[in-house]
Amino acid sequence: VSLGYTIDKKYLMIKGKSIIKSISLSVIVNNLWYFAPGFPSGYNIDTEVNGVGGGTNSRGFEFMTGPSARKYSFNLKLNF
């Protein structure tokens, strides 16, 4: 899940001048929640994990691995 906002140059003007053209702010959250109806409670579903090994047929099932961590990221982008 991600959410971002860009502040345009016209809002960054101080006394008619601005060094910065724009500012972009965003928040990204990975693994915010799991919802897998019909699966046993011991299974963790994560599409970024291949916990069984080699093949791609098992992608998304964590077996013999810990669940993926919830990750929060914040981005700040300045355009000059």
C-alpha positions as CSV (number, residue, x, y, z in Angstrom):
1,V,0.0,0.0,0.0
2,S,1.4,3.4,-0.9
3,L,0.2,7.0,-0.6
4,G,2.0,10.0,-2.0
5,Y,1.5,13.7,-2.4
6,T,3.4,16.3,-4.5
7,I,3.7,20.0,-3.5
8,D,4.0,22.2,-6.6
9,K,6.4,25.1,-7.0
10,K,3.7,27.7,-6.7
11,Y,3.1,26.7,-3.1
12,L,6.8,26.8,-2.2
13,M,7.4,30.5,-3.2
14,I,8.8,32.8,-0.6
15,K,8.8,36.5,-1.6
16,G,8.4,35.4,-5.3
17,K,11.4,33.1,-5.3
18,S,11.8,29.4,-4.9
19,I,14.9,27.2,-5.2
20,I,12.9,24.0,-5.1
21,K,10.6,23.1,-8.0
22,S,8.6,20.5,-6.2
23,I,8.5,18.3,-3.1
24,S,7.1,14.8,-3.2
25,L,6.2,12.9,0.0
26,S,5.1,9.3,0.2
27,V,4.5,6.5,2.6
28,I,4.8,2.8,1.7
29,V,3.7,-0.2,3.8
30,N,4.5,-3.8,2.9
31,N,2.6,-6.7,4.4
32,L,0.0,-4.5,6.1
33,W,-2.4,-7.4,6.7
34,Y,-3.0,-11.0,5.7
35,F,-6.4,-12.2,4.6
36,A,-6.5,-15.8,3.3
37,P,-9.9,-17.4,3.9
38,G,-10.0,-21.2,3.7
39,F,-6.4,-21.7,4.6
40,P,-5.3,-23.4,7.8
41,S,-4.3,-20.9,10.5
42,G,-0.7,-22.1,10.5
43,Y,0.0,-21.0,7.0
44,N,1.3,-17.6,6.3
45,I,0.5,-16.3,2.8
46,D,3.0,-13.9,1.2
47,T,3.4,-13.6,-2.6
48,E,7.0,-12.3,-2.2
49,V,8.2,-15.6,-0.5
50,N,9.2,-18.9,-2.0
51,G,9.9,-20.8,1.3
52,V,9.8,-24.4,-0.2
53,G,12.7,-24.0,-2.6
54,G,13.4,-24.2,-6.3
55,G,10.2,-24.2,-8.2
56,T,7.7,-21.4,-8.8
57,N,4.6,-23.6,-8.1
58,S,5.0,-23.0,-4.3
59,R,5.4,-19.2,-4.5
60,G,3.4,-17.5,-1.7
61,F,3.6,-20.2,0.9
62,E,6.0,-19.8,3.9
63,F,7.0,-23.2,5.0
64,M,9.7,-23.6,7.6
65,T,10.4,-19.9,7.5
66,G,9.2,-17.0,9.7
67,P,6.6,-14.6,8.4
68,S,7.7,-11.6,6.4
69,A,8.1,-8.5,8.5
70,R,5.7,-5.5,8.1
71,K,7.8,-2.8,6.6
72,Y,7.2,1.0,6.7
73,S,9.0,3.3,4.3
74,F,9.0,7.1,3.9
75,N,10.2,8.9,0.9
76,L,11.1,12.5,0.4
77,K,12.0,13.7,-3.1
78,L,13.1,17.3,-3.7
79,N,13.4,18.7,-7.3
80,F,15.7,21.7,-7.7
